[in-house]
Amino acid sequence: MTRRAMRRLWAVSAVVAGATAAWAGPMATVRVGSGLKPAAPAPKADPAKPPTGYVAETKAPPTIDGRLTERAWSASQVLKVTRTLDGSGRARQATEIRLLRDAKRLYIGIRCEEPFTDKMRATRRTRDEDLWGDDGVEIFLGTADDWDYYHIIVNSLGAIYDGFNKDKSWNGAIEAAGAVDERQWSAEVAVGLAELVFPLPAGKPRKGTEVKRWIANFNRNRYTRGGLKELSWSPTFSGNSHVPRRFGRLLFEDPPKELLAAQQAAPKASSRVTFLTCRGGQAVVRFDLSGVPAGATVHRADLVARRTGKVTGRDEEVLVDIAIYPLAAGFEAGGSPEPAGEALKLRGPWFDRFDATAAVAKAVAAKASQADFFVKAFPLWDRESTYLQVAYAGRPERVPPPATGLKAVHRSGQTFLTWREIALPEAAGKLPEGDVTWGELRGVLGLLDAKNEVRYCIYRHTSPITAESLRAAELIARVRPLSCWNVNGRNIEKPIDAVLSGYALIHHQWNPFVSARVDGKYGLDCVMERLAIADGGGPLARGTGLYVHTSREEGRFHYAVVTQVDGVQNTTALSAANSLAAPVAEAPAEPEPVRQKALPRRPYWNYPETRHHYVRWVGPPYANVPTAYYNWAVAVPTELGKSIKGKVPLELSLHRDGKSYYITQYRIRRDSIVVCPHDFPLKTWWSGYHEAEGTLKSFRQGVVHPYTERRVLWFMEWASKTWPVDPARTTVTGMNGGASYGARRLRNRHPKLFSRCEARGRSRAADIYKRLEVLWGRPEWKLKGASGRSVWDE
């Protein structure tokens, strides 16, 4: 070996040794930001309590260029347009109104978040055209003396409409300008106050310069989703925006100091997250890295954020890829961010967070005090939920108590992990002793993350997992508390059974339970079950944590369950109690369902049968996430093998909308095996859905898979092997709505499997398309199915 080669070898060895030394030792975790959700949703608009806004006086009026970049705007109150005009829903995109005044003019600043600026309507440029037909903001200004008002509209081009009440012949001294960026549009409007004259019922008319207390409203017209969406600062609770008695109050006074202080204050010290305004995007989010030792080795960093609401295949926002970029140091509020690298990638297989490891590691290595990220696009971004989770080389402090009693069982391609959970957060309350209803369990689940977030981090490795080796293990899942409860098994049939004391027949239109809902009447009274993970093994004990891992490779693997509270993991207290000393031998296989129990005899439609309750845990290709579970029932004739001999028919009974697996919906023959699946918690009309469902991926990332159909076909095949089924006599039944459509669809797609279809009750094609759009996207988008063709063509 030459000296040059020797020197290269020594250099490489030194680098490897240095890296090993840097990675040696325990791992600590820290969360920058709380990520907690409020215990209760924001209050709805109240007709009896219209909002109040303040108009600050300024000595340096803004230049009317549409940009809102002048310092003067920082002294204004931000009025947020948060509701629909009729008050029934929340605004999906942010709209902010700012107000200033001087002795002569009222200044109105408008900023509208818009991910589809290329689809905005902006066709009207001449004064007093019908600007309500464009994307724009309507401004109403009046007094409560006689409910007269001035009506002004501005669009993104800066075009103006103005009128008195509904008379557009009035023209005021108004100046406006608009500006469009990639993800938003803005406008500035200056209104001459002397031209706003209000006739009184008796007495001398007043000019706007004399009025200090106004009625006002600010409505946004948004067309980018295909139709008109009307949003309002003060909802009129109708489809009419010209309802002055529903307008808010506007005071020509400087905003209270505490209001401005709260508006401009940095987040609480515990969150260490700051949002900075910027051009060309939604915001720059700045994370304070003081909780991570300068120069420490960063093993992993996740940027986590949620949406304010669910997006579906009917919303154009679902087509937008979330784009978040790391920034170099030195960004200042109001500037134009310049990304310092490629957009962060979603971290699989859950696709619910972004991999920020490289950017955070670079900042920590450089001993920077903060890390900035440019949020260029994030439809329905819930800013308050944003946090940074960092794992680094170090020793954790103030760790939560460890999980205990970890056990693992592997069968049919799956490893079932169970452990004893730590105490629930006090804010969540406690479950009652004895029977627990869905209403009681839902209440506790809804408060789990109100003040503290508890999670169980599941680690997997080919070697024993210790405090020193944990950093090299794979973090495969995060599990919420109360995971032993079968929340997907809730239904309305079980509580209805409980109130029926004897045999009853619900006949024709007379149905005392027609108002029953899974999350409403009767459904909240459903007594909940805990999951069983072995046939005949009985339900898991209260306080047991559960995670089911579906194996994708053969090998021997160790597992550890690490508790995490508010981002801090107990990474040091690893022992045989929460880290398996012996590995689990795993091999891929088709996961088989686990029998929970025999369902009780029902007081109505009681066939001579035994109804077996099953749960099957699955991952891809039967679901879009690594672990999901579904409930099934199989009704087996009581006389099978006795008076009923030989092979018997097999029926697939699809439940009606709102119903469940819990009852045998239909039975064509008394000697049939009847399989009852559950199209829940996501109603798919027995087909499937886009793989982006429930993740932060857009519908442009991935395809539509027939997940439900695959689950149904697999279960049918398994049932045919478990009981003596005649494959030539297989029927699919479904009555009304989704069940009728699903039965026809399965029969048409698999004529060799289903020899018969009993589907009654039809749905209009328009209704079917409307529901399937939620799962598949709009037909004109031509999103692909699993075959590579347009899912709608399929």
N, C-alpha and C positions, 0 to 999 in steps of 0.2 A: 504494500500500500504506500502510495506517495505521501510526502509530507503535507501537500495541499489537501489530499483526501483525508488525512488524519486530522488536519485542522478543521475541515468541514464537519467531520464526525464529532469532534470535541464541541464544536459550536452548537450542533444540533442537540447533543446530549445536555449541554448547559441550558439550552432553551427548554427542553423537556423537563429537566430537573427543576428549573425555576417555576415552570407552570405547575408541576406537581406540588411543589412547596406552597405555591399560592393557593392551590385548591384544597390543601390538606386542612383537616379540622372540621368543626361543625358548621352548619348552615343556619343563618338567621333570616327572618322575613320581616318586612315592614310594608305597611300600606300607606301611600301618600294620597290622602283624601278618604272620606268616610264611606262613600258608596251606599249609604243607608237610604232606604226609601221612607217617605213619611208614613206614619201610622195610619193616616186617613187621607183620602183623596182631597184635592183642592175643592173648596165649596163651590156649588153651582151658582150661577147668576141669580140674584134675588130681585124680582120686580119692585119690591118695596124699598130696596136700598140701591139706588143708582150710584155709580162711581163718581168720585170727585177728583178733579184735576186742578193743578195750580199753574199759573202762567208767570214765570219769573221775568223781572225787568232786566234789560241788558243795555249797557252803554256802548257796546261794540256789536252792532247787528251783523248777522252773517251775510256773506255774499251768496246771492241766489244762483248757485250753480248745480244744485242737486246732490251734493256730496256729503254734507253734514260733517265736514272736517274741521270747522272753526272751533276754537276753544270755548266760545260762548255757549255752545250746546251742552257743555258739561255741567252748566248750572241749572239745567232744565230737568223737570220731572219726566220720567219715562212712563208714558201711558201705554199699556199693553193690550192689544186686541186679542183676547183669549177665547172668545166664544163665537158660536154661529149666531147669525142675526136673530133666529127664533129662540136662542138660548138653550137649545136641546143638546148641543155637542161642543166639544173643545176644538179650537183652531189647530190644524195640523202643522202649519208653518207660522213662524213668529212674525208679528207685525208690531212695530214700535212707533209711537207718535211722541214728538217733543215740541214744546211750546215756549216761545219767548215773546217779549213785547218791548216797544219803546213808546214814546209819546204819540207816534203817528201810525205805527203798523204792528200787526200781529204776525209773527213768524211761526210757520208750522214745518217741522222736519218729519219726514216719513222714511222709514226703513222697512222693507218687506223681504223676508227670506223667501227665496224662490229657486228650487233646484232645477226648474225647467224654464229658464229664461228664453230659450229658443222657441218655446211654444206659447209665449205670452201673446195676447192680443194687444196690438199697439198700431192701429190703423187710422185713428182720427187725429188730425193735426189742427183743424180749423176751430176757432172759438165757438162754443155753444153747440157743437155736434153732440150726438148721443154718446157721451163718454162712458155711460154706464155699460156700454157694450164692449169696453176694453178692460184689460187689467188696470185697476186704478183704485184710488181712495176717495171716498165721498166725505166731505166736511160739512157739518151742520152747525150753524151759529145763530143763537137767538136769545130771547129773554122769556122768563116765565110770566110776564105781565099779561101777554095776550097770545102766547104760543106761536107768534110769527118767527120765522127763521130765514136765514140766508143759506143757500145750498151751493157748494163749490165742489167740483170734481177735478182731479188732476190725474193724468196717466203717466206712464214711464217716459213718454216723450216730452213731458212738460206742457202738454196741451191743456186748455182750461175750459170748463163749463161753469157758468155762474148764473144764478137766478134767485128770485125772492119767492119763498115758498115753492110753488111749482111753475112759476112764471119765469121763463128764461129771457125775457126781454130786458131784464135788469142786468147791467154790466157794472162791475165795481173796478176799483183801482187794484188790480191783482197782478202779481208777477210770479211766474213759476218756472222751474227747470227740473228735468229728470236726468237720471244716470242709471245705466245698467251695467252690473258686473256679472261675473260668471255664475254666482249663486245667489244674487240678490238684486233688487232694484231699489232706488231711493229717489226722493224728490224733496225740494224745498219750495215753500209757498210764502209769499208776503202779501198780506191783505191790508189795504188802507182802511183804517178804522173810521175815518170821518164819513166815508161813503156808506157805512152800515147805519141806516137810519131806521129807528123802530117807532112806528106810530102807536101811541097809547090810546086806550078806549076814551080817555078824557084828559085833556092837558096837552102840553107842548111835546112834540116828538123829541126823542133823545138820539144823539149820535153815539156811535160805538165808542168814541173816546170818553164818553160820560158813563158808560156801563161798566160796572165792576164785578157783577155777578151774572153769569150767563148760564144758559142751557146749551149743551153741545153734544155732538156725537161724531165718531170717526168709524166709517165702515169700509172694509176692503172688499173689492170684487175680484175674484180669482177664477180664471177660465182654463188654466193649464191642465186640469184634470178631465177635460172633455166637456164639462158643463159649468154653469155658474155656481160658485160657492161664495156665499155672502157671510162675512165675518164682521163682528161689531165690538166696539169698546163698551157700549151700553146696549145690550140686546133689547130689541123692541118686542120680543116674544110673539112675533108674527112674521109673515113674509113681506111685510111693508116696512121700508126704512123711514118713511115720512110719518113718524109717530112722535111728535115733540114731547108728549107727556112721559115718554120712556127715555128721553135723553138724560145724559149725565149732567153733573154740575161743573162749571168752570169758573174758577175764582182768579181775578187779576191781582194776585198776591204772590209774593215769593213763597216757594214751597217751604214747609216747616224744616228747620235745620235737622231734626232727627230723621225726617223722611229722606233728605238728600244724603245724610250720613249713612243710613242703612243701604241706600241705593249704591253709594260709591264705596262702601266699606269693603275691604278685602275679606275673603272667607275666614272663618274661625281658624285660630292658630292650629287646631288639631287636624284640620283638613289639609292645609298647606297646598291648596290648589287655587290658582288665579286664572281668570279668563280675560284675555286682552282683545280689544277690537282690532280688526285688520281689514285690508282690502282683498277682494278676490276670493273670499271664503266666509266661513261662519265665525271662526274665532281662532286665536292661538291660546292653547291651554298650557299653563306653566306649572310645573311640579317642583316643589321645594325638596331638594335632596339632602337636607341637613340631617335627616334620620339615617342616612347611609354613610358609614365612615369613608372619608376621602381616601381614594386610592384602593378601596377594597375590591376584591374580585366579585363581579356580578355574575351569578350563575343563570339567572332568569329574570326577565321583567315583562310583565303583561300590562298593557293599557286596556282598561275595562270601561265600557260605557253601555248604557241601555238606550232604548227609544222611549219616547213619552207615550206611545201607543202602538198598537199592532198594525203593521202594513200587510196587505193581502194582494193577491193577484189582480184585483180590480183597481189598485192604487198605482199611479205611475211612479210614485216614489220608490216602489219595489224594484224598479229597473236601474236605479242609481247605485253604483258601487261606492261604498263608503271609502273616502280617501283621506288618510291622515299621514302627514309627512313629518320627519324630524327636522328641526331647525338648528342652525348654528347659533352660537351665543351672540347677543347684541340686538335682538329684535326689540323695537319700541312700539308701544301701542299706537294704532292708527296707520302703521306702515304697511308695506307690501311684503309679505313673507317670501323668502327664497328658500325652498327646500334644500336640505343638506343630505340628500340621498333619496332612495326610492321610497314609495309609499309603504307603510307598515303592512305586513301580511297577516291575514287572519290565522289564528293558531287552531289547527285541527286536533282531534276529530270533532270537537264540539262547535267550533267556529263562533264562539261567543266573546272572543277577546283578541287583541292584536299583540303580535310579538314585537316588543320594544327593547329586546335584550341588547342589541348592538348599539343603539343610540344611548341607552342608559349606561351601559358599560363604558362607552367612550367618555361620557360626561363625568362619571365617577372617577375614571382613571385620570382625567385631566383636573380632578379636584374642583370641578364646577359646583356651584351651590344650587343650580337649578337645571332643569331640562325642559325645553320648549317643543311643542308639537303643533303643527298647523293643521287644523281641521278644515280641509277644503270642501268636503261634501259629507254630510251625515244627515239624511232626511229624518225628521222627528227626533233629533238628538236631545236627550235628557241631560243637560249639562251637569246638574247637581249629582247625577249618579256616577260621574267620571272619577276614576281613581287609577293609581299606578301601584301594582303589586310587585315588589322587588325581593328576590332571594339573593343573598350575598354571603361571602365567607365571613363568619363571625359567630358570636355566641348570643343567642336571643335573651331578652329580658322580659320579665312579667308575663311568662307563658301561661296558657290555660292548663288545667289538669288534663292528663292523658286519657285516651280511650283505653278500655280494658277488655279482657275476655275475647280477643280476636280468634276466630275459627274460620277454616276454609274447607269447602267440600267441592270436588270437581266431578261433574258427570255430564254426559251428552254435550261436550264441547263448551261447557260453562263452569266458571268457578264462582261459587256462592260464598261471599264474605259476610260474616256477622260479627258484631262487637257490642259492648255496652256503651251507651252514650253518656256524655256528661250532662249536668243539669241544664235545663232550658233557661234562656234569658228570662229574667223576672218580668219584663214587659210583655212577654207572650202569655203569661198566665199559666194555669195548670188544667189538665184534662180531668174530668170527674172520675171518681171510682165507678166501677161497673160499666154498663153500656155507655158508649160514646156515640153521639149522633154526628152526622156530617156538619150540621150547623155548629156544634161545639168544636169539632176538629178544625173546621174552616176558620173559625175565629182565632184559634191559637196559631195556625199556619200563617194567617195574615199578619200577625204581630211578631213573627220570628225575627224579622230584620228591622224592627222599628227603632231600637236603640243599640242593639249589638247584633253582629252577624256571626253566627256559629256555623262552621262547616267542618266536614271530615274529609281530609285529603287522602286519596288512595294512591299509594306509591307501589310500583312494580319493578323488580330487578332480577337479574339472573344470579345475583349473589345475596347473601344475608344483608338486610338493611339495618344499618347502625347509624348512630349520630354522625360518624365520619363518612359513611358511604351514601348517606341519603341524597347528597347533592347529585350523585350520578344515577339515581333511580329515576324512573319515568313517572311523572305525575299523570295518572290516567283519568281521574275523575275527582269532582268535589260533590259531596253528598250533603243535602240539608238534613236537619234533625227530623225525627218522626218518620223515617223512611220505611219503617216496618208496616205502616198502615196502607191498606189497599184503597187509595183515594180514587183510582180509576174504576173501582168496582161499585161506586155509589150509583143509585138508580131510584126510580119512583115506585117500581113494582113491590119492592120489599116493604116499605112503610105502608103502602096500600094494603098489602096482605095483612099487616099487623092490625089494621082497624076493622077488617072483616072478620066477624066472629064465626061465621058459618059459610056454607055454600051459597054463592051469589052469582048472578048472571047479569053482566052489564050488557043491556040490550039496546040495539039501535042507537038513537040519539040521546037516550037517557043515560048520562054518565056523570056521577057526582065527583069524579076525579079528573074532569076535563081540564081543570086549571093547574094540575100538578106539573111541577118543573123540577129538574135535577137540582138547581140552585135556588129553588123557591118553595112554594107550597108542597108539602109532603116530602119533597126531596131532602130538605134540611133535617127532616126527622128520621132519615135513613140511618139505622144502626150500622156502624162501620166495623169492618173485619180487619184483622191483621193477617199479613201474608204468611203462607206456609211455603217452605222451600224443599220439602221432601214429601212424597206420597205417603199419607198416613202419619206424618210427623207432627201434625198439629200446628196451630199458628205460632208465630214468634212471640216471645214475651214482650211486654211493654218495655220501652227504653232500649230496645235492640235496634242497632243500626244495620242496614242491609245495602250491599252493592253486588250486582251480578255482572261479571266480566265474561264476554263472549270471546273465546280464544280464536286467534287467527293464525297461530303457528304452534308447532309442536315443541315442547321443551319443558324445563323445570324452572319454576319461577317463585320468587319470594314476594310477599306482600307486607305492607305496613299501613296502618291507619293512623294518621297524624291529625290531632285536633287543631283547629284554627279559629281564633276569635278576633274579629276586627283586623284581619290580615296578619296577626302574629301566630305563627305555628309553634307548637311544642316539638321542636326538632331535636331535643336532647334526651328526653325521657322515653327512649326506645328500648323495649325489653320484650321478652316472650309474651307479655300481655297485649302488646299492640303491634308486634313485628314477628312474623312467623319464623321460628327457628329452623323448621324443615321446609324445603320447597314443595310446591304443588306440581305434580306431573300433569301437564295439559296436552290435549290433542284436539284439533278442530273436529267438529261434528255438527250435525243439525240439532239445534236445541229442542228438546222435547218439553211438552207442557207438564206442569206439576199439578197434581190433583189436590185441591184445597179441601173439599169435603163434599158430601151429598147435600144438595139443596133441599130444604124442607118441602113437605107436601103442601100444595097451594090450595086455598079455599075456593078457587074458581078455575075453570078449565083444567081440571085435575085428571090428567090421563094416567092410565096404569103404567107408570114408568118410574125409573130412578134417574134423577137429574144430577149429573156429576158436574161440579164446578172446577174449572181449570184456569191456571194462569200460565202464560208463556212469555218468557223474556226473550227479546230479539234485538239484533242490531241490523246493519245493512246485510242483505238487500231487502229486509222486511221493514226497516225503518231508516230514517235518515241520520239517526244519532247512535252512538255505540250501544246504549242500553235503553230499551223501552219495554213496557210490559202491557199485556192485553188480556182481558177476561173472556172466557168462553164457557159455554155449558153444552153438555152432551146428554140428550135424553135417550135412555136405553129402555126398551119395553121390559116390563117386569117378567114376562113369560118367555123372554129370549132364552133359548136352550132347553125350555120345558115344552110347553105346548107350541111355541114358535121355534121351529127347527130349520136348519139349513141357512143359506145366505138370505139376507133381508135387504130391503131397499135402504138407501141413504138419502136423507133430505137436508138441504142447507136452508135454514129458516132465517131470513134477513128481517131484523126487527124494524118496526115502524119508527118514524122520526120521533125522537124524544123518549123512546122506549130502550130496552137493553137486552142483554143476554139472559137476564134473570128468569124469563118465562119462555116457554115453548110457544112462539108466536102462532105457528100453524103446524098442523100435522095432517098429511094427506092420508096416510095409512097407519093403522094401529100397530103394525109390526115393524115400522121403520126406525132406524137410528136417525135422530134429529140433531144436527149440529147448529148451535146458536152462537154466532160471533157477536162482537160488540164494536160498532163503528164509533169509537170514543177513545180519547178525549177530543180528537179532531174529526169532525164529520166529513167524510170523504165521498159520500155517495157510493161506497163500496168500490172505489177505484184507486186513487192514489193522490199524490200531491208533489209539489216541487221540493227538491232536496234542500232548498234554502229555508224552508219553513222552520220557524223558531230559532233561526240563527241570524247572524249579522251579514250573511252573504246576500247579494242581490239576485234577482231572478235571471240575470244574465250569466250568473255563475252556476253552472250545473243544468240539470234537466228535470223533467217531471217523471217520476217513477210510479209504477202501479203497486205501491207498497201494500195497500190493503188487499188488493187482488192476490198478490203473492202469498200473503199470510193465510188467506182463505183457502187457496188451492193447496198449500202445504198441509193445513189442518185436515182438509178433506182426505188427502192421501194418507195421513197418519191415522185417521179414524178408520179408513178402509183396511188398514193393517191390524188395527187393535180389535175390531169387532168383525163378525162374519158378514161382510157387505157384498152385495151383488153389484159389480161395476156397471152392469147394463141397465140398472134401475136407479139412477141418480137424478134427483129433482132439486131445483132451486125455486124457492117461493119468496114472494115479497109483495106486500099490498100498500099502495099509496106512496106518493112522494119519492124519497130517496130509495126506499126498499124496492118499489116497483121498477124504477130506473135501473137500480143495481142488479136485480134479477135478470132483466132483459139483457143488460150489458154482458153479464157473465155468460149467459146462455149463448149469445151471439158470438162471443170471442172464443168460447170453448165448447163447441157443439158435440165433440166426441166425449167430453166428460159428463155433460149434463144432457140426459136423454129427454128431459121434460122441464118446462118452465111454467110456473103458476104465478103470473104477475097481473094484478088487477089495480085499477085506478091509474089514471094517466096524469102526467104533468105537461104543461105547455113547454114547448122547446125554449121559449124565451126565459122561463123560470129555471129550466135546467142549465142553460148557458150562464145565467146570472150567478147561480151557485157554484158552477164549476170554474168560472173565472177566478173566484177567490182562491182556488187551489192550483189552477193551471196558468193563470195569466190570460189577458184578453186575446181573442182569436187573431186580431190583426197583428199582434206581436210575433206570432208564429214561433213560439218557444218550442223547443224540441222535447220529444219523449225519449224513453229508454232506447227505442229502436233507431234513433237518429232522425226520424221524420218529425214534422210538426205534430204536436200532441193532439191538436184539433183535427188534423187530417187522419190520424189514427182512429 
